[in-house]
Amino acid sequence: MQFYVYHERFKDAIDQYQLDEEQLRFTAKPKDCIKRSNEDSERSSILAMENDELVTFFVLHRNEGVKPYSDNEYAILLRAFSTDFRHQGKGFAKKALTQLPAFVKENYHEINEIVLAVNVGNEAAQALYEKCGFIDEGERRMGRKGELIVMSYYL
């Protein structure tokens, strides 16, 4: 699996990326995330490709983005994590999350923690994040779509 920061050459792959209604209860569409990343230099839209096919998408958000969830100035927020509906259940989300720490260390040298906020109702995602080394230390926040569990992965 290869990670790429979004570039216009990936526009067709993004246009074809599919999320179902259940996924959209908890995450944002990649097109919307890319638009926001283009307007905010602290956000990077990341594409996880397997055999030149876009399978997983997420955003890494530095500085202001992570502040609602962590006081650590060296933390980065993982947001809008999703897997294309047609590729769910194939292990791509787990593979992306397993490779994420090395990607962050390589590209964000000062970062020592990856933070995410997962909806209380999204139990499948919570279990996946735990399997991949994220820790729930009891922090909770209210989000637009309900209560969130804040989880951390320490680098």
NUTITI-77566 format. One line per field, with one value per residue: residue number from 1; residue in three letters; x negated, z negated, y negated of N, C-alpha, C in turn. Coordinates in steps of 0.05 Angstrom, whole numbers. Example, Ala and Ser with C-alpha at 12.3 -4.5 7.8 and 13.67 -1.06 7.14 Angstrom:
BEGIN
i = c(1_2) .
aa = c(ALA_SER) .
nc1 = c(-264_-257) .
nc3 = c(-156_-142) .
nc2 = c(114_45) .
cac1 = c(-246_-273) .
cac3 = c(-156_-143) .
cac2 = c(90_21) .
cc1 = c(-264_-258) .
cc3 = c(-156_-157) .
cc2 = c(66_-1) .
// end
This chain:
BEGIN
i = c(1_2_3_4_5_6_7_8_9_10_11_12_13_14_15_16_17_18_19_20_21_22_23_24_25_26_27_28_29_30_31_32_33_34_35_36_37_38_39_40_41_42_43_44_45_46_47_48_49_50_51_52_53_54_55_56_57_58_59_60_61_62_63_64_65_66_67_68_69_70_71_72_73_74_75_76_77_78_79_80_81_82_83_84_85_86_87_88_89_90_91_92_93_94_95_96_97_98_99_100_101_102_103_104_105_106_107_108_109_110_111_112_113_114_115_116_117_118_119_120_121_122_123_124_125_126_127_128_129_130_131_132_133_134_135_136_137_138_139_140_141_142_143_144_145_146_147_148_149_150_151_152_153_154_155) .
aa = c(MET_GLN_PHE_TYR_VAL_TYR_HIS_GLU_ARG_PHE_LYS_ASP_ALA_ILE_ASP_GLN_TYR_GLN_LEU_ASP_GLU_GLU_GLN_LEU_ARG_PHE_THR_ALA_LYS_PRO_LYS_ASP_CYS_ILE_LYS_ARG_SER_ASN_GLU_ASP_SER_GLU_ARG_SER_SER_ILE_LEU_ALA_MET_GLU_ASN_ASP_GLU_LEU_VAL_THR_PHE_PHE_VAL_LEU_HIS_ARG_ASN_GLU_GLY_VAL_LYS_PRO_TYR_SER_ASP_ASN_GLU_TYR_ALA_ILE_LEU_LEU_ARG_ALA_PHE_SER_THR_ASP_PHE_ARG_HIS_GLN_GLY_LYS_GLY_PHE_ALA_LYS_LYS_ALA_LEU_THR_GLN_LEU_PRO_ALA_PHE_VAL_LYS_GLU_ASN_TYR_HIS_GLU_ILE_ASN_GLU_ILE_VAL_LEU_ALA_VAL_ASN_VAL_GLY_ASN_GLU_ALA_ALA_GLN_ALA_LEU_TYR_GLU_LYS_CYS_GLY_PHE_ILE_ASP_GLU_GLY_GLU_ARG_ARG_MET_GLY_ARG_LYS_GLY_GLU_LEU_ILE_VAL_MET_SER_TYR_TYR_LEU) .
nc1 = c(-17_-11_-19_6_3_58_66_81_78_102_156_197_198_216_266_292_294_330_378_423_490_489_434_429_456_418_371_336_344_292_284_304_269_220_228_231_178_149_159_137_77_59_82_78_97_99_86_94_68_76_46_49_101_149_164_170_181_160_152_98_90_59_38_86_128_122_126_178_180_133_80_29_-22_-51_-20_20_80_120_169_233_228_236_258_265_329_334_289_289_279_235_188_160_166_145_92_76_79_40_-6_-6_-33_-89_-89_-73_-117_-157_-142_-125_-163_-165_-121_-92_-48_12_77_147_218_273_339_385_424_402_381_353_310_284_266_230_192_171_148_107_73_88_107_157_165_205_223_274_314_362_389_410_441_455_433_363_307_243_182_114_51_-13_-75) .
nc3 = c(0_17_-3_15_20_36_104_165_205_184_187_217_190_140_154_166_118_68_17_-29_-57_-112_-124_-114_-156_-194_-172_-127_-58_-12_31_8_-35_-8_17_-29_-49_-8_-20_-69_-96_-138_-134_-104_-52_-45_-5_-3_33_67_109_149_143_111_45_-8_-47_-80_-125_-149_-201_-225_-281_-292_-281_-314_-365_-392_-413_-438_-482_-467_-433_-395_-369_-318_-281_-260_-212_-181_-162_-119_-81_-14_4_37_25_-27_-84_-66_-91_-82_-110_-160_-144_-125_-172_-202_-174_-179_-226_-212_-165_-185_-219_-181_-149_-182_-222_-274_-301_-354_-369_-346_-339_-343_-334_-347_-333_-384_-370_-329_-331_-303_-279_-326_-348_-308_-309_-360_-354_-321_-353_-376_-433_-481_-527_-558_-546_-524_-475_-449_-385_-318_-302_-347_-409_-419_-421_-442_-417_-421_-389_-406_-383) .
nc2 = c(24_-44_-111_-175_-245_-285_-302_-336_-297_-253_-261_-234_-184_-200_-221_-173_-147_-113_-118_-90_-101_-89_-96_-150_-172_-178_-199_-245_-263_-249_-287_-335_-340_-348_-397_-429_-420_-444_-496_-504_-503_-472_-423_-359_-320_-251_-195_-127_-78_-16_27_-13_-31_-70_-59_-73_-132_-192_-248_-287_-331_-387_-429_-477_-442_-397_-417_-419_-368_-352_-373_-370_-399_-374_-337_-306_-307_-254_-250_-242_-189_-136_-78_-59_-38_7_35_50_93_121_113_67_18_31_42_-8_-38_-12_-24_-78_-104_-102_-132_-182_-193_-197_-240_-282_-304_-327_-308_-270_-243_-213_-232_-217_-224_-187_-169_-152_-116_-87_-31_10_-18_-37_12_28_-14_-6_45_31_3_-46_-83_-88_-136_-154_-205_-249_-283_-329_-324_-346_-304_-277_-245_-237_-193_-203_-182_-159_-149_-136_-158) .
cac1 = c(0_-25_-4_1_17_76_57_101_77_119_184_215_200_233_293_303_294_358_385_452_504_479_408_433_465_394_347_340_336_265_284_307_244_199_235_222_149_139_164_125_50_54_95_68_114_81_98_81_72_68_45_58_129_155_180_175_176_161_139_81_95_41_42_113_146_120_130_202_178_108_64_2_-28_-64_-1_34_107_129_197_247_217_256_251_285_349_329_265_292_277_212_164_146_166_125_66_70_74_15_-27_-4_-54_-114_-84_-74_-144_-173_-133_-119_-184_-161_-97_-97_-22_34_102_171_243_291_366_392_441_387_367_334_286_271_252_208_172_158_131_84_55_99_114_179_158_228_230_299_321_386_384_434_457_458_410_339_286_217_163_87_29_-38_-98) .
cac3 = c(0_19_-11_32_14_59_126_186_222_171_188_226_169_119_166_166_91_59_-11_-32_-76_-139_-127_-114_-183_-212_-159_-106_-31_-4_47_-10_-50_9_19_-54_-49_10_-32_-96_-94_-160_-128_-82_-44_-39_9_-7_59_68_138_164_139_86_28_-34_-46_-106_-127_-172_-207_-245_-296_-301_-278_-336_-391_-408_-422_-452_-489_-458_-409_-375_-360_-292_-281_-238_-209_-156_-154_-106_-60_7_-2_53_15_-56_-91_-53_-107_-74_-132_-180_-132_-125_-200_-210_-161_-186_-243_-197_-146_-200_-228_-158_-137_-202_-241_-302_-313_-371_-376_-327_-354_-327_-349_-334_-343_-403_-356_-308_-346_-286_-277_-351_-350_-289_-319_-383_-343_-308_-372_-387_-461_-492_-554_-572_-537_-507_-465_-433_-357_-304_-298_-373_-427_-407_-438_-433_-419_-414_-383_-413_-366) .
cac2 = c(0_-69_-136_-198_-270_-290_-319_-335_-272_-233_-271_-212_-164_-213_-222_-146_-137_-109_-114_-85_-119_-83_-109_-179_-180_-183_-211_-264_-255_-258_-312_-357_-342_-359_-425_-442_-419_-464_-523_-504_-491_-454_-398_-344_-297_-229_-173_-101_-63_12_34_-37_-36_-84_-42_-86_-161_-205_-275_-293_-360_-397_-454_-484_-419_-378_-430_-411_-340_-347_-396_-364_-415_-357_-317_-310_-295_-237_-255_-233_-163_-118_-59_-58_-18_31_48_56_121_133_108_43_-2_40_39_-37_-47_0_-39_-107_-115_-106_-154_-207_-198_-205_-265_-302_-297_-337_-296_-247_-230_-215_-234_-215_-225_-168_-171_-131_-96_-73_-10_24_-34_-36_37_27_-32_7_67_19_-10_-70_-79_-105_-144_-165_-232_-250_-309_-329_-332_-352_-280_-263_-242_-226_-182_-212_-160_-168_-131_-150_-150) .
cc1 = c(-18_-7_-13_16_33_63_78_101_94_149_203_219_219_262_307_305_323_360_415_464_494_452_411_445_441_371_355_332_308_265_287_281_222_203_225_191_137_141_149_99_43_66_82_86_95_97_82_88_61_69_57_88_133_174_188_167_177_148_122_83_77_52_71_132_145_127_155_200_153_94_35_-3_-42_-46_10_60_112_159_207_236_240_243_273_303_344_305_266_289_253_186_149_145_145_96_58_63_48_-9_-28_-26_-81_-112_-86_-102_-162_-167_-127_-138_-179_-138_-104_-71_-3_60_125_195_263_318_372_408_426_368_347_308_271_254_227_186_157_139_106_67_65_110_137_171_180_237_255_303_348_379_411_452_459_433_387_320_260_197_136_69_3_-61_-123) .
cc3 = c(0_11_7_21_40_79_148_203_210_172_196_204_147_129_165_138_80_29_-12_-54_-105_-144_-129_-139_-200_-199_-137_-79_-24_12_29_-26_-34_13_-6_-57_-31_-1_-59_-95_-116_-156_-103_-76_-34_-26_5_18_56_98_155_162_111_69_1_-32_-75_-104_-152_-177_-230_-260_-304_-300_-302_-363_-406_-421_-439_-458_-479_-432_-388_-366_-333_-293_-256_-236_-182_-145_-143_-87_-39_2_12_43_-15_-60_-79_-68_-100_-95_-153_-169_-132_-153_-211_-199_-168_-204_-229_-178_-161_-209_-205_-148_-156_-225_-270_-316_-330_-379_-352_-343_-334_-346_-334_-348_-361_-390_-335_-321_-329_-283_-303_-355_-332_-299_-342_-373_-331_-327_-383_-415_-468_-521_-569_-564_-519_-499_-451_-405_-344_-301_-324_-388_-413_-428_-426_-438_-410_-407_-387_-396_-382) .
cc2 = c(-25_-92_-159_-222_-276_-309_-316_-309_-250_-240_-249_-191_-175_-214_-195_-134_-135_-104_-109_-103_-114_-97_-139_-190_-189_-197_-230_-252_-265_-284_-337_-362_-355_-388_-440_-442_-440_-492_-526_-489_-472_-426_-385_-321_-275_-206_-148_-84_-35_20_12_-42_-49_-67_-55_-115_-172_-233_-275_-323_-368_-421_-458_-460_-400_-390_-423_-383_-334_-373_-393_-380_-398_-334_-326_-295_-279_-241_-245_-207_-146_-99_-58_-34_8_47_54_86_135_127_83_21_6_36_10_-47_-36_-14_-68_-118_-120_-129_-181_-213_-208_-233_-288_-297_-305_-323_-272_-233_-234_-213_-230_-217_-208_-170_-147_-108_-80_-52_5_8_-35_-11_38_10_-19_29_55_2_-36_-64_-99_-111_-158_-193_-231_-279_-307_-339_-338_-328_-264_-261_-227_-215_-191_-190_-171_-144_-146_-139_-148) .
// end
